[in-house]
């Protein structure tokens, strides 16, 4: 190419200035912090641990950790997406899982699990990605903290004696249960042990039905051994964080029974390795929670109010069926492969009973199938798998559940077996036979809402209804400081979701609140009340959504927002609407600090039969707009709902959402719409 042609080609780049890219406007408010990973994700009692955090908008002003005896403070918080903190664990801090969050002007982050242990801990040191050059472990027992990044695998060398009873256990999915943009939706580690010649001698890629592997290793000879930890399909990314325990430490593989009656004593049998005792005496309080966590490796245990009995003797045929009186919780085991357990009980004509197996949800490998027979051995009902929406951590739901109304008085038989014909002492179950008990459980998502001083937060409460309960659930808020205003919410009959609002005073202290949200319902002749538990929503592998309970609701109060909303309807008043009518509500935009911009108003989802204008625009030079509420002819009189108007303002690539205080509405037969 000639110099002239080259010069011509260069003209556009040398003679004419390039257009500057427009600078995006600053965000309207600080983003809410989101934690992607923390490393290491645990520490030893009596130590101070430096933790690296990664995410978006996470520069911490404060670190929040549930439970006592563990505190943290920021070390380096200049980078919005990466930070360092120092976590101090007191010598007497309770062992087990905590929840760690950061807080700044954007609010409170999601939780990340942090483990408190009592073993010495080290962090992996790269390079340790070759079997020929592993990281040397000087002493056991030890907890190794590591990350599997792209193309990585970690090797560690340790010395062991012949006959040692070593436990090699990984916590990976236990730290981060679900990942939105990874298939199958979590870090799936494997463990491989090699002898001093490099020969593979043991392998584990799970523990029963759980993806975190556990390997019990008895060295065949004195010497050095190498353990490899990697992803099962050789993936790697920064949030593949793990904790690997190696040592002659106690590990409980299973317990029996899996539950007990509240306000009673239970004698537990323990199975596992390196156990100081195979028995544990447990007292269950009268107010014991729905699920308890026992032993150092956190096995679940299910208290209930039902009388408990044990499976007795050979009950493997219909003729051998064990007679039980109902209501009852039966504790049993499929001791041998191919076993079936039979029970016989009396039922009354028209009686509705719930027959339910608790096994997989309580960490038993049993994959149950439950069959109901009449006295003539005819099959009346059968169930293999039932989905318990309260147990989202268990992705493979295999426990059985039957609801049956008995047509005649008499004896009926139940057969319980493993659908794959497996068995063993670890195949325990808890089988309950009890009258249908309509009830509900409440959850709040997200568990970290936020509101500015003088602003309003919308709280979403979901109901998991049980045993055909379909009535209204009235929501209220307790334990709010003076000056805060909370609406009365409602989960209407036939619906599974409701909302309420909490409004902070203009001079509210910046910080965190943990109010109680309570739901009350009339079920039969009883007034039933439950506290809503906080929960987080996590996506698995681009698709599935799981709702996981958390330990505490964190409602953040942040610096004043750029604008707030006012509906002009007192939260203790009810807006009565009639079918086939329109009602107008004026929504005011209260702008602050010179904030300008168009605002889009829209309602949060309403019940069938009540609709509003889909969206209403408030121009940048205006401060109010009218929202029209339309009631269709199909709306049933008496229908109640809480109307919450949201407002979105956009600036470049950022947006902010605000809420007006909830407006209680009710469909009536009146000829005009009124406020009462």
Secondary structure, DSSP 8 states (H G I E B T S, - for coil): --HHHHHHHHHHHHTS-----------SS----EEEEEES-EEETT-EEEEEEEEES---SEEEESSSSEEEEEEE--SSSEEEEEEEE-TT---EEEEEEEEETTEE---EEEEEESS-EEE--SS--SGGG-EE--SSSEEEEEE--TT--EEEEEEE-TT--EEEEEESTTTS---TTSSSSS--EEEEEE-TTS-EEEEES-BTTBSS-EEEE--SSSEEEEEEEEETT----TT-EEEEEEES--EEEEEESSEEESSEEEEEEEEEES-S-SEEEEEE-TT--SSEEETTTTEEEEEESS-EEE--S---SGGG-EE--SSEEEEEE--STT-EEEEEEEE-TT-EEEEEEESGGGT----EEEEEE-TT--EEEEES----TT-TT-SS----EEEEE-SSSEEEEEEEEETT----TT-EEEEEEEE---EEEEEESSS--EEETT-EEEEEEEEEEETT--S-EEEEEES--TT-EE--EEE-TT-SEEEEEEE--TT--SEEE--EEEEEEEETTEEEEEE-EEEEEEEETTTEEEEEE-S---EEEES--SEEEE-SS-TTSEEEEETTEEEEEEEEEEE-TT----EEEEE----TTEEE-S-EEE-TT--EEEEEEEE-TT--TT-EEEE-EEEEEEETTEEEEEE---EEEEEES-SS-EE-
